[in-house]
């Protein structure tokens, strides 16, 4: 039976794609998570603005989800609204060495497309499984590359001020950090400045990094990538492996046998299995090495 606010949403937000009780396991790379009350997929700024106004008026909790590559949703799901940008937000354009992208674009797809177009600068991102918006939010990086090295402009929807543009001096980038993490804003678009090279050069780098990633990471099983932030002076994977935790399993969650920095879903894992395994790893590493491991996976949903 639909709650009152959901009935109002179906009426107030006509024309915007909506799905009730959508299983979040289908929106996360972990393949874990209970249902969200309402999934809304705005295709343009007006539909997004309309959705946010509704959430404010009805005092409904909401969150933005991308490809769910850094997200663990608890087993009871999410009370409120999940907003998944689509339509115009999932398009990109290449003009010379300048690349404009919507926040919902797959970062990996964009990295491969720019390499094919003879542009260099985003090859490091060819294996990062999130969206452009998520990458800007987290200052995503890999193989000595980071979003901060190529991003020149971002447009956001500010909950108070509407559309706002930010440029290079404004981003406050750090390790897996940007200004957007402390702001009530939704990243809408991003602009990158790349460099022109022979397409085979950029594509060769993509092929090299793809091979390296496939040989070292457990891509054959659902996961949320690296579970913990890198503590100063250590590498997480070797630290967990040295502690004897490689392959350690709770329920359907396991410390990957291929890369100990990953927790994988070996089948039927619950969010609680993952959370219990994270806690066990943290206690073990703290006990053996005195190191505090901080998760970089975002945990959401009803306990």
C-alpha positions in Angstrom: 0.0 0.0 0.0 1.4 3.4 -1.1 2.1 6.0 1.6 0.4 9.4 1.3 3.6 11.2 0.1 4.1 8.6 -2.7 0.5 9.0 -3.9 1.2 12.8 -4.0 4.4 12.2 -5.9 2.7 10.2 -8.6 0.3 13.1 -9.1 2.7 16.1 -8.6 5.5 14.7 -10.7 3.6 13.4 -13.7 5.8 13.0 -16.8 8.9 12.1 -14.8 9.9 8.4 -14.7 9.1 6.9 -11.3 9.2 3.4 -9.9 7.9 2.3 -6.4 9.8 -0.2 -4.2 12.8 -0.4 -6.6 15.4 -3.0 -5.4 18.6 -1.2 -4.7 20.5 -4.4 -5.4 19.9 -3.6 -9.0 21.5 -0.2 -8.7 24.7 -1.1 -6.9 27.8 -3.0 -8.0 27.7 -4.9 -4.8 24.3 -6.4 -5.9 23.1 -5.8 -2.3 20.3 -3.8 -0.8 16.6 -3.6 0.0 14.1 -1.5 -1.9 13.9 2.3 -2.1 10.4 3.7 -1.5 10.5 5.6 -4.8 13.1 5.8 -7.6 12.8 9.0 -9.7 14.8 9.5 -12.9 14.7 13.2 -14.0 15.9 13.8 -17.6 16.6 17.5 -17.3 17.1 20.4 -14.9 13.4 21.3 -14.8 12.4 17.7 -13.8 15.2 17.7 -11.2 14.1 21.0 -9.8 10.5 19.8 -9.7 11.6 16.7 -7.8 13.6 18.6 -5.2 10.8 21.1 -4.6 8.4 18.2 -4.0 10.9 16.6 -1.5 11.2 19.9 0.4 7.4 20.5 0.4 6.6 17.0 1.7 9.7 16.7 3.9 10.8 13.5 2.2 14.3 12.3 2.5 16.2 11.9 -0.8 19.6 11.0 -2.2 21.3 10.9 -5.6 22.5 7.6 -6.9 24.8 7.0 -9.9 26.1 3.6 -10.8 26.2 2.5 -7.2 29.9 1.6 -7.4 30.8 3.0 -4.0 27.5 2.3 -2.2 26.3 -0.3 0.3 22.6 -0.2 0.9 21.3 -1.9 4.1 19.0 -4.8 3.8 15.8 -3.0 4.8 16.3 -0.5 2.0 15.9 3.2 1.8 13.0 5.2 3.1 12.4 8.1 0.8 13.4 8.9 -2.7 16.5 7.9 -4.7 17.2 10.3 -7.6 19.0 8.8 -10.6 19.9 11.4 -13.3 19.1 10.3 -16.9 18.3 11.9 -20.3 20.4 15.0 -20.9 22.6 14.2 -17.9 23.8 10.9 -19.6 25.2 12.7 -22.7 28.6 14.0 -23.5 30.2 16.1 -26.3 33.8 16.4 -27.6 35.0 19.7 -29.1 38.6 19.7 -29.9 40.4 18.9 -26.7 37.5 20.1 -24.6 35.1 17.5 -23.3 31.7 18.3 -21.8 29.8 15.6 -19.9 26.6 15.1 -18.0 27.0 13.8 -14.4 25.2 10.5 -15.2 27.7 9.4 -17.9 29.8 6.4 -17.1 33.4 7.6 -16.4 34.8 4.4 -17.9 32.8 4.9 -21.1 33.9 8.6 -21.3 37.6 7.6 -20.8 37.5 5.1 -23.6 35.6 7.4 -25.9 38.1 10.2 -25.5 41.0 7.8 -26.1 39.4 6.7 -29.3 39.0 10.4 -30.3 42.8 10.9 -29.8 42.7 12.7 -26.5 44.9 11.9 -23.5 44.3 12.7 -19.8 41.4 10.4 -18.9 43.0 7.0 -19.6 43.5 6.4 -15.9 39.7 6.3 -15.5 39.1 3.5 -18.0 38.4 1.0 -15.2 36.7 3.3 -12.6 33.1 2.0 -12.5 31.3 5.1 -11.4 29.7 8.1 -13.0 31.3 11.4 -14.0 29.3 13.1 -11.2 30.5 10.6 -8.6 34.1 10.9 -9.8 34.0 14.7 -9.4 32.4 14.4 -6.0 35.1 12.0 -4.8 38.0 13.3 -6.9 38.3 9.7 -8.2 41.7 8.5 -9.2 43.8 5.5 -10.3 47.2 4.7 -11.7 48.7 8.2 -10.7 45.8 10.0 -12.3 43.0 12.0 -10.7 39.9 14.0 -11.8 41.6 17.1 -10.3 44.2 17.0 -13.0 41.8 17.4 -15.9 38.6 19.0 -14.6 38.2 22.7 -15.5 34.5 23.4 -14.8 31.5 21.9 -13.0 27.9 23.0 -13.0 25.8 22.1 -9.9 22.2 22.5 -8.7 22.4 24.3 -5.4 19.5 23.7 -3.2 19.4 27.4 -2.2 20.8 29.2 -5.2 19.8 27.1 -8.2 22.4 26.6 -11.0 26.0 27.5 -9.9 29.3 27.1 -11.9 32.6 26.3 -10.3 36.1 26.6 -11.9 39.6 25.3 -11.1 40.3 27.4 -8.0 37.0 26.5 -6.4 37.1 22.7 -6.2 39.1 22.3 -3.0 40.4 18.9 -4.2 42.3 16.5 -2.0 42.7 12.8 -1.7 39.1 11.4 -2.5 37.8 14.9 -1.5 36.1 17.8 -3.1 34.1 20.9 -2.0 30.9 19.1 -3.0 31.0 16.7 -0.1 30.2 19.5 2.3 27.6 21.3 0.2 23.9 20.9 -0.5 24.4 20.5 -4.2 23.9 18.1 -7.0 26.6 17.9 -9.7 25.0 18.2 -13.1 27.8 18.6 -15.7 31.6 18.6 -15.9 34.0 20.0 -18.3 37.5 18.6 -19.0 40.5 19.9 -20.8 42.6 17.1 -22.4 45.5 17.0 -24.8 45.6 15.8 -28.4 47.6 12.7 -29.2 47.5 9.9 -31.8 44.5 7.7 -31.0 46.5 4.5 -31.0 48.7 6.0 -28.2 45.8 6.8 -25.9 44.0 3.5 -26.8 47.2 1.6 -26.0 47.3 3.2 -22.6 43.7 2.2 -22.0 44.5 -1.4 -23.1 47.5 -1.5 -20.8 45.6 -0.3 -17.7 42.6 -2.6 -18.5 44.9 -5.6 -18.6 46.6 -4.5 -15.4 43.2 -4.1 -13.6 41.8 -7.4 -14.8 44.9 -9.2 -13.6 44.8 -7.8 -10.1 41.2 -7.0 -9.2 38.3 -9.5 -8.7 36.1 -8.1 -11.5 34.3 -11.5 -11.8 32.4 -11.0 -8.6 30.2 -8.1 -7.3 32.0 -5.6 -5.1 32.2 -1.9 -4.4 35.9 -1.6 -5.3 38.5 -0.8 -2.6 36.7 -0.8 0.7 39.1 1.3 2.8 40.9 4.6 2.3 44.6 4.2 2.0 46.2 5.0 5.5 49.4 7.1 5.4 52.4 4.9 5.0 50.5 1.7 4.1 48.8 -0.2 1.3 45.5 -1.6 2.4 45.6 -4.9 0.4 49.0 -6.1 1.6 48.1 -5.1 5.1 45.0 -7.2 5.2 46.7 -10.1 3.5 49.6 -10.0 6.0 47.0 -10.2 8.8 45.9 -13.5 7.4 42.4 -12.3 6.3 42.5 -13.1 2.6 39.5 -15.3 1.9 38.0 -14.6 5.3 34.2 -15.0 4.9 31.1 -13.9 6.8 27.9 -15.1 5.2 28.0 -14.2 1.5 30.7 -11.6 2.0 34.4 -12.4 1.5 37.8 -10.7 1.6 38.8 -11.3 -2.0 41.3 -14.0 -2.7 42.6 -12.0 -5.6 43.0 -8.6 -3.9 42.6 -8.3 -0.1 41.5 -4.7 -0.4 38.2 -5.8 -1.9 35.2 -7.4 -0.2 33.2 -9.4 -2.7 29.7 -10.8 -2.8 30.3 -14.6 -3.4 26.5 -15.2 -3.5 23.5 -14.0 -1.5 25.5 -11.6 0.6 23.5 -9.3 2.9 24.6 -5.8 3.8 25.0 -6.9 7.4 27.5 -9.6 6.2 29.6 -6.8 4.6 29.3 -4.5 7.6 30.3 -7.3 10.0 33.3 -8.2 7.8 34.4 -4.6 7.6 34.3 -4.4 11.5 36.3 -7.6 11.8 39.0 -6.4 9.4 39.2 -3.0 11.3 39.5 -4.7 14.7 42.2 -7.2 13.3 44.3 -4.5 11.7 44.1 -2.2 14.7 45.1 -5.0 17.0 48.0 -6.3 14.9 49.4 -3.1 13.4 47.8 -0.2 15.4 46.4 1.2 12.1 42.9 2.6 11.8 41.2 1.6 8.5 38.5 4.1 7.4 35.9 2.8 5.0 35.4 4.7 1.8 32.2 2.8 0.9 29.1 4.9 1.6 26.6 3.0 3.8 22.9 4.1 3.5 19.5 2.7 4.3 17.4 1.6 7.2 19.0 -0.5 9.9 
